[in-house]
Amino acid sequence: MDDKIMSGCGLSGILNKKGKRFSGKDIIQSIALMHDRSNGLGGGFAAYGIYPEHKEYYALHLFYDHQKARNKVENTLEKYFSIKQREEIPTRKVKNISNQPLIWRYFVKPDPNQLESRELTEEEYVVEQVMNVNENIAGAYIFSSGKNMGVFKGVGYPEDIADFFMLEDYEAYLWTAHGRFPTNTPGWWGGAHPFTLLDWSIVHNGEISSYGANKRYIEMHGYKCTMMTDTEVITYLFDLLIRKHKLPIEAVIQAIASPLWSEIERMEPQAQNIAKTIRTVYGSCLLNGPFSIILGHSQGFIALNDRIKLRPLVVAEDEERMYVASEESAIREVCPEPDKIWTPRGGEAVIAQLENAGKGVV
């Protein structure tokens, strides 16, 4: 039984509700406490607000297996974008981190002439090129593509990945973190969490048994799943439902973690009609299997677990911050006495937003 620990993986997230940036030390300390939930085959962090000097540019983080892949990607980026800056992402040597790829970042803006001629939004244009690179250029992976945010991940325990990327030197108003214990998918640099698209980032504990149906549905809408893991599809589902279909977050949650039919039958008529409609129209978006996830975005985070709560999730709050983690101890490690701490019910979303976020903004 030691080779398949179904309750493995650890999640953690910290949001400063006032938008004040803070160093990565707290999130590193929080996720490191859950060291035994992972096995060294994946760790990673998402950080929002880290590039204020480039906040109007998309920050593309890339893994390259070899120089040839880098050359091909840079030719592609020069064709479709204006590149303000390109550089290797700074790292340090860490004893437990090896076989790392080439790791670069680019601050880019879409070519305005191509945007106009093709009648695409900036976001749709960037998504198209992310999918293009990840599907068609062998040995290259865009693993982060948002504005004023970035993902740092790889093969290793999360505290070692943090040391490798020197995350104590970054400041963000929102951090999420993941320690991976892969069960059915390989442990490789691109397969570590978080998974991202634009400003969305997902960390996930669990196993999506509906992955095949979810993948077929999302690929009908132009997305390409290339990272060899079930978690990637969750990011694309949120992007599709929120950004493209413009559904309210309550409807998105009902599509992703829909109430059981027995619960729907007990609802008031109006709520029942809405729930049945969502189940009918977006049935292929339903995530089956045990899971807990944190969806990070530019305005905060959404924490959610499966309908019958097969994965742990704890939330806490104090005057300035919101916390979420797989274990209460991981929160109390950095916030010993929160004002409020609770365990969400199965299928209940916790929505944490910046205080200056517009009403209903996600």
Secondary structure, DSSP 8 states (H G I E B T S, - for coil): -TT--TT--EEEEEEETT---EETHHHHHHHHTTGGG--SS-EEEEEES--GGGTTSEEEEEEESSHHHHHHHHHHHHHHEEEEEEEE------TT--S--EEEEEEEEE-HHHHHHHT--HHHHHHHHHHHHHHHSTTEEEEE--BSEEEEEESS-HHHHHHHHTGGG-EESEEEEEE---SSS---GGGSS-EEETTEEEEEEE--TTHHHHHHHHHTTT----SSSTHHHHHHHHIIIIIIS---HHHHHHHHT---HHHHTTS-HHHHHHHHHHHHHSGGG---SSEEEEEEETTEEEEEE-TT--S--EEEE-SSEEEEESSHHHHHTT-SS-SEEE---TT--EEEE-TTS-TT--
